[in-house]
Amino acid sequence: MSHTTSTPVDPKVFRDVLGHYPTGVVVVTGREADGEILAMVVGTFNSVSLDPPLVSFMPMKTSRTFERMLNCSSLCINILGGEQEDIVLTVAQRWENKLDGIDWFPSPSGDPVLSESVAWIDARIATTVEAGDHWIALCEVHDMAVTNPVSPLIFFQGGYGSFVCTSLMARMDHEILPAIHAAHAARSDVEDLANEIGCEVVVFTAVSCDEMAAVLSATGPGVDRGLGLAGRVPMVPPIGDTYLFDHGDTDQQRWVDKLRGAPEEVKQVHRDRLEFVREHGYLVSFLPSEGDSAYDDLRRATREYDTARLTPSQERRIRESIASSAVDYRPRPLTDDDTYDIGSLLIPIRDANGKHSMTLRLAQLPAGRTGAEVKGWVLRARRVAELLGAPTRTGTAA
Ligand SMILES: Cc1cc2nc3c(=O)[nH]c(=O)nc-3n(C[C@H](O)[C@H](O)[C@H](O)COP(=O)(O)O)c2cc1C
């Protein structure tokens, strides 16, 4: 392959193109021999090597702060959080006394860790490599810790932002507006259902293959509204079966795969539920002996999920705790004379396009009811589901 002499790149184009690539933001701190505190905002920080542990950043050759840092016996790299944009502006604009008025505490090596930083890394410059108008400062890592695991600050196209999980980006109400309209048009029927059975009734809609949102809820007399699920719930088994049951194998496999690490029999329960709802048009879950408190973990996890700005690791932990519920999700037909403690009753709502984008969920149901009574709830709930969407398929409640 032959190379022709490359044409010089226009600096404006260089900046523009690379401005489309985001970076994190760190503040590198250090101390001079006389105790003077140094600090510098850096967007070129990177992890380099695990063995030995090395990180790097790239100071401009004109940086006076870095010139002074070369004489420091140690440096501390502070990874900034999404709420620390003001610190960047303060530090980057000052010539000296860069941390005046900013809260910090000393790292093990004694260099400043800014309060609220996501993490700190104690390091020592091992080598500086010349790289055009910058240096590459290669640093040995001596100690490090995460002190505030929030979403990090991100610098992109000259502006600041923070990391948001893809599933959370779908949290735009206009996307679920049609479902909100459909649900509110049938509001009185939903309220009647909650009052007649004496339970909580919630209409959920799928926001994406990863998330459902509550668009309407009603509670019967004496039912605790505060015990419901959160407004947004991640679509991880057991949540989402009434949405995915008529999807293709790939989507269903992806959904079951969200139970990473779960035993095969647990995954099979959720595959069986997809089959059951396809055949019968409803799903129930059964409460264990501890009763409705078996849902406590699920409630807590969905509430936590509902607070935006989760980091991916927090989201993973929440998804795992949802999957490890004590509720019995094994699908089985109801027998008329047996008594049941039903945890939840789900009916997929078929919309005008023939898709099951919405779900009717009944919870906090009266305990110790016969199979015949529960089948009565199914038929009653199915009529409301028909009003909420286009007519649903007519399955049998058995
Ligand atoms: C978001 C952001 C990222 C920056 N990244 C770098 C960087 O990677 N390297 C660098 O030398 N300066 C970077 N700067 C500029 C420095 O923070 C500082 O303003 C510059 O080094 C000049 O200051 P000094 O002469 O006091 O060192 C960045 C500034 C901002 C606001």
PDBQT file of the ligand as one rigid body, heavy atoms in Angstrom, charges set to zero:
ROOT
HETATM    1  C1  LIG A 401     -12.929  20.610  30.169  1.00  0.00    +0.000 C 
HETATM    2  C2  LIG A 401     -11.482  21.031  30.134  1.00  0.00    +0.000 A 
HETATM    3  C3  LIG A 401     -10.515  20.113  29.778  1.00  0.00    +0.000 A 
HETATM    4  C4  LIG A 401      -9.164  20.488  29.726  1.00  0.00    +0.000 A 
HETATM    5  N1  LIG A 401      -8.262  19.546  29.393  1.00  0.00    +0.000 NA
HETATM    6  C5  LIG A 401      -6.946  19.893  29.383  1.00  0.00    +0.000 A 
HETATM    7  C6  LIG A 401      -5.960  18.902  29.078  1.00  0.00    +0.000 A 
HETATM    8  O1  LIG A 401      -6.264  17.741  28.828  1.00  0.00    +0.000 OA
HETATM    9  N2  LIG A 401      -4.651  19.311  29.060  1.00  0.00    +0.000 N 
HETATM   10  C7  LIG A 401      -4.296  20.600  29.344  1.00  0.00    +0.000 A 
HETATM   11  O2  LIG A 401      -3.123  20.908  29.327  1.00  0.00    +0.000 OA
HETATM   12  N3  LIG A 401      -5.220  21.530  29.644  1.00  0.00    +0.000 NA
HETATM   13  C8  LIG A 401      -6.531  21.198  29.682  1.00  0.00    +0.000 A 
HETATM   14  N4  LIG A 401      -7.455  22.156  29.994  1.00  0.00    +0.000 N 
HETATM   15  C9  LIG A 401      -7.012  23.518  30.286  1.00  0.00    +0.000 C 
HETATM   16  C10 LIG A 401      -6.355  23.593  31.678  1.00  0.00    +0.000 C 
HETATM   17  O3  LIG A 401      -7.283  23.284  32.662  1.00  0.00    +0.000 OA
HETATM   18  C11 LIG A 401      -5.720  24.940  31.987  1.00  0.00    +0.000 C 
HETATM   19  O4  LIG A 401      -6.682  25.922  31.845  1.00  0.00    +0.000 OA
HETATM   20  C12 LIG A 401      -4.512  25.182  31.107  1.00  0.00    +0.000 C 
HETATM   21  O5  LIG A 401      -3.593  24.148  31.362  1.00  0.00    +0.000 OA
HETATM   22  C13 LIG A 401      -3.847  26.509  31.331  1.00  0.00    +0.000 C 
HETATM   23  O6  LIG A 401      -3.628  26.781  32.668  1.00  0.00    +0.000 OA
HETATM   24  P1  LIG A 401      -2.175  26.817  33.403  1.00  0.00    +0.000 P 
HETATM   25  O7  LIG A 401      -1.208  27.581  32.553  1.00  0.00    +0.000 OA
HETATM   26  O8  LIG A 401      -2.487  27.457  34.730  1.00  0.00    +0.000 OA
HETATM   27  O9  LIG A 401      -1.754  25.391  33.557  1.00  0.00    +0.000 OA
HETATM   28  C14 LIG A 401      -8.803  21.796  30.063  1.00  0.00    +0.000 A 
HETATM   29  C15 LIG A 401      -9.764  22.712  30.426  1.00  0.00    +0.000 A 
HETATM   30  C16 LIG A 401     -11.083  22.357  30.466  1.00  0.00    +0.000 A 
HETATM   31  C17 LIG A 401     -12.103  23.357  30.876  1.00  0.00    +0.000 C 
ENDROOT
TORSDOF 0
